Amino acid sequence: MKSLVFDSTIWIDALNKKNTEKVELLRNIAPNENSVILFPVIAQEVLQGIKSDEQFKKVYQNLNGFTVFSLPPWETHIGAAILYRDLRKKGITIRKPNDCIIAFLAIHFKLELVHNDSDFDLIAHNSPLKIYKP
């Protein structure tokens, strides 16, 4: 199985016990932790929405077991800014800056992204971002 990046939209759906094809994919490959790649910004998005301290601790411990890919902050944020600007030049405005960070990292590490966010489809149609297709 190839390594995939799951956007926070999928992790949050999984935490909310939604039964979708993408959540099932995450559940099926998560036991093989080398197949799920996590970016720090995705962990942040997932963890910041958790209200209960007990659930936060449990989710943090679970996320902490996955492989994390990152770059130095300067490189990450400048790369995301360049991606955002390139998209703006094409008339596309991405609503959330974190999406450009996630897309930039996925492009940099040549990973496919699993998501439920239409902005990633826009990014993929106008950049080298690869979206997972079953």
Secondary structure, 3 states (H helix, E strand, C coil): CCCEEECHHHHHHHHCCCCCHHHHHHHHHCCCHHHEEECHHHHHHHHHCCCCHHHHHHHHHHHCCCEECCCCHHHHHHHHHHHHHHHHHCCCCCCCHHHHHHHHHHHHCCCEEECCCHHHHHHHHCCCCEECCC
